[in-house]
């Protein structure tokens, strides 16, 4: 991002708002600060992305996949808006440069010239920030793609068709069943009456969905001990007809 940030760091010492010692600090440390602007990670690392897809939040491959494509869509969508804003910012700079050419040597125009140069310098800085943001946006897009590819291979190995993979409704019954039972396991730590009711309601809803879809007996065999505990809690509270 080099020269434009360097120019801004050099010019900031001319701004009256900053103490001279603070402006000097920025100038003395500008090489390091340039790395800070360039290297500070935006959005999510790979570990953070994987944590979003953990079994605690998305217990099934189908649920993980649809969360991953939703995350990727947001990043790609924002990348397109960023690309448009980047081009608009360049046009704004071109327009300001044309304005400079039209100025004369009057005192008023000298002030206008300084204002426009300040705008140009800061817009150039903004362009560099957009470039950095785009790099990280695309890292997100590519990172989510890698995770999707992993999940797609596993789903295809399990025999899921393309239609089943891409249809969110198909896998949602299974995902809700395991997710809501897992969430109900937090019941002993909950002291909020409204939260307790919500945990029960969602877990019961997940079980009823599974029964209506005719997959309850199949899913119950895949429950871990915590999810089976949650089933017992539902039965204790609502009877066997959950």
N, C-alpha and C positions, 0 to 999 in steps of 0.2 A: 504493500500500500504506500510505501516509501515517501516520495517527494511531497505529496499533498498534505500528509500529516506533519511532515517536517516543516513545511511552510507555515502551517497553522500554529505549530509549537513556537516557531520563531516569531511570528507576528503577535502572539498573545502577550508578549512583554510590552507591546505598545498599547494594550488595552488598559484603561484607567481603573477597571474594576478589581484587578488583581494586584496584591502587594508585590513589590519588586523582588523580595526574597522568594515568594512563591513562583513568580514567573521564572526566576533563575533556576529554581528547582526543576521545573518542567524542561527547561533548555538543557540543563546538565544531565538529565535522565531520559532524554528523548529517545535514545536508541532502545533502552529497556521498555519505555512506554509504547513504542511502536510495536514491539513484540507482544505486549499486553493486548493491544487492540487486535492484533492479528491472530493470537493463539488462544485467547479466552474462549472456551467451548460454548457454543450456543446450542440450545435445545438438549437433546439426549445423547448420552454415550451408548455404546452397544449394551453394556450391562444394565443401564436404565431401561433401554427398550425391552430387553429380555425380562426384566422385573415386572413390566407392565403385562407381559404375557404369561406370568407365573400361574401355577395351578390354583393359587389362592383367589385370583381374579377371574381366570378363564380356565376352568378345569378340563375342557375338551379341546381337541385339535381344531375342530370347527370354530369354536369360540375364539381361540387364539388367532386363527386366520382372519376372521372378520374384524377383529380389533386391529390387526396389523394393516389390513387394507384401508381401514378408516383413518388410521394414523398417517399412512402414506399419502392418501388423497388430500388431507389437510395440508401437508407439507408441499406437495406438488402444486396444489391450487395457489398457495401463498407465493410459491416460486414464480408462477406466471404473473401474479400481481406485481411482484417485486421487479420482474423484467420490464413490465410496462412502466413502472415508476422510474426505473433507471433511465429508460429512453426519454421520458418526459423531463427528467432532471438535466440530461444533456442538452435538450432543446432549450431549456430555460437558460443555461449557460450561454448557448449560442445567441439567444435573444439579448442577453445582457452585454455580450461583446459587441453586438451591433449598436446597442444603445451608447456604448462608450465611444464608438466611432463618430457618433452624431454630436458629441459634446464639444463645446468651444473652450476658450481659455479664460472664461469669466470666473470670478470667485465662487459664484453659486454653482457653476458646472464643476468646479474643482471639488466641492463638497459632494455633489452627486456622483462624481467619478470615484471618490473614496468609498462611498456607500456601495456602489455597484461592484467595486473590486472586492470589498469585504464579502458581499453576497456571493461572488464568483468563487472566492477562496473557500467559503464554507460549503457551497454546493459541491465543489470538487472533493472536499472532505466527505460529504454525504455519499457521493458516488463510490468512494473507496469503502465506506461502511456497508453500502449495498452489495458490493462485490464480495466482501467477507461474508455477509449474511447469505448470499446466494450459494457460496461454497458450502456453508453448513446446512442450508436447506437441502442441497443436492446430496450431501452426506447422509442426511436423514432419509431421503427418498431411496437412495441405494441401500442403506442399511436395512430399512423395512423390506426391501425387495429380497435381500438375502435371507431374512427370517421367513418370509413368505415361501421362498423356494424350499427351505427345509421342511416347513409344515406341509406344503403341497406334496412333497415326496412321501411323507408319512401317511397322508390321507389317501393318496393313490395306492399305496401299499396295502392300506386297509380296505381297498376295493370301492372307494367312493367315486362316483361319476362326476363329470364336470358340472352337470346340473346340480347335483347334491352339494358340491363344494361351494359353488357361487351363490346358492340360494340360502340366505341367512335364516329364513324361517325353518328350514329343514333341520338344522342343528340346534336351534334355540331351545327346544324342549329339553334336550339332553343337557345342554349347557346350564340352563336355569335350574334343573333338578339338582345337579351337583353343587352349583354355586350357592344356591339358597340354603341347602343343607349345611354346607361348610360355614356360611355366615351365621347360621343358628347356633353353631358351636361356641360363638362368642357370648351366648346367653348368660353364663355364670358371672361374666365380668360387667354385664350391663346393669346400671342402676336407674336408667330412665324408662319410665313406664311406656311412653310412646315408642321408644326404640324396641322394647321387648315385643310389643304388639306387632310392630312392623316386621321384625325378624320371624315371628310365628306366621304372620299372614303370607309373607313371601315364600317361606319354606312349604307351607300348606299348598300354596298356589303351584309351586314347582312339582310337588307330588301329584296333585290333581291333574295337571297338564300331562304328566307322564302316564297316568292311568287312562286318561281319555285317548291318548295316542297309542295305547296298547303296548307301551314299552317299559312299564313300571317293573315288572318281574325281571326283565333283562337288566335294567339299570341297577336294581337293588343288589344284584350279584357283584357289581363292580364298585360298590361303596366301600370306603375305608372305615376304620373303626370309629372315627369321629363322626362321619356321616351316618353310620348306623346308630350311634348315640343320639344324633339329632332325630332320626326316625322314631326312636323309643320315646323321646321327649314329646313328639307330636302325638303319638299314640296315647301317652299318659295324660295328655291335655285334652285331646279331642276324641279319644277312643280309636278303635281299629279302622273305622271309616273316616280316615283323615280328610 
